Amino acid sequence: MAETIKCIIIDDEPPAIKVLETFVGKIKGIELIASATDALAGLDLIKEHEPQLVFLDIQMPDLTGIQLSKMIGETTNIVFTTAYAQFAVEGFQVNAIDYLLKPIAFPRFIEAVEKVKRKFLRKYNPKL
């Protein structure tokens, strides 16, 4: 792959952030640049760092992950992370790459990251 995928984690539950940070740290080709415990701070981080990938919780106070995803534009890939399966359809309607249901199993996390990596490979090798 031509570059490391830079990511941000946004989740209002610190234990969930810790799990995702641990998972990201185990996978080559993906780099965590920041984490936030609320959507507004996450939006600031996205504007500042312009990550290619955001792991985004859906149920958060003030601003939901769905609302935030509509604000960050189409160049940022989103993998939703939530405890609520009922938001899956809405999550995919905003062009999410994947939807991880908490508690997130590491093999399932790897699948989501591989989807993002494949998208990046196609970007650099359109014949794939």
SVG drawing of the C-alpha trace seen along z (x, -y; Angstrom):
<svg xmlns="http://www.w3.org/2000/svg" viewBox="-33 -22 37 35">
<polyline fill="none" stroke="black" stroke-width="0.4" points="0.0,0.0 1.2,-3.5 0.6,-5.0 -0.3,-4.4 -4.0,-5.0 -4.3,-7.6 -7.3,-7.2 -9.2,-8.9 -11.4,-7.2 -14.5,-9.1 -16.6,-7.4 -18.1,-8.8 -17.1,-5.7 -13.4,-5.7 -13.3,-1.9 -14.5,-1.5 -11.8,-3.9 -9.2,-1.9 -10.3,1.3 -10.1,-0.3 -6.7,-1.9 -5.4,1.5 -6.8,3.1 -5.4,0.3 -2.0,0.8 -1.9,4.4 -2.4,3.8 0.2,2.7 -0.7,0.0 -3.0,-1.9 -1.9,-4.7 -4.0,-6.3 -3.5,-10.0 -6.1,-11.0 -9.1,-10.0 -12.0,-12.0 -14.8,-11.3 -17.3,-13.6 -18.4,-14.4 -17.6,-18.1 -14.0,-17.5 -13.9,-14.8 -15.0,-17.2 -12.2,-19.5 -9.7,-16.7 -11.0,-15.7 -10.6,-19.2 -7.1,-19.5 -5.7,-16.1 -7.8,-15.1 -7.7,-11.4 -8.6,-8.9 -10.5,-6.8 -12.7,-7.5 -14.0,-4.8 -17.2,-6.5 -19.7,-5.7 -23.3,-6.4 -25.0,-7.1 -23.3,-10.1 -24.6,-13.2 -25.1,-16.5 -24.3,-15.1 -24.8,-11.6 -22.3,-9.7 -24.7,-9.8 -25.1,-13.6 -21.3,-14.0 -20.7,-11.7 -22.9,-14.0 -20.6,-16.9 -17.2,-15.5 -17.5,-14.9 -17.0,-12.0 -13.2,-11.8 -13.1,-10.4 -14.0,-6.7 -16.2,-5.8 -16.5,-2.6 -19.3,-2.9 -18.8,-1.3 -22.0,-1.0 -23.9,1.2 -27.1,0.7 -27.8,2.9 -30.9,0.9 -28.7,-1.9 -27.0,0.3 -29.2,-0.7 -28.9,-4.4 -25.2,-3.9 -24.8,-2.5 -27.0,-5.2 -24.3,-7.7 -21.7,-5.6 -20.1,-3.9 -17.4,-1.3 -18.5,1.0 -20.5,1.2 -19.0,2.9 -21.3,4.0 -20.0,3.7 -18.5,5.6 -16.2,5.7 -14.2,8.9 -10.7,8.4 -11.3,10.7 -14.3,8.6 -12.2,5.4 -9.6,6.8 -12.3,7.4 -13.4,3.8 -9.8,2.5 -9.2,4.8 -12.2,3.3 -10.7,-0.1 -7.3,1.1 -8.9,2.7 -10.5,-0.7 -7.1,-2.3 -5.5,0.3 -8.1,-0.4 -7.3,-4.1 -3.7,-3.4 -4.4,-0.5 -7.7,-1.2 -7.5,2.2 -8.1,4.1"/>
</svg>
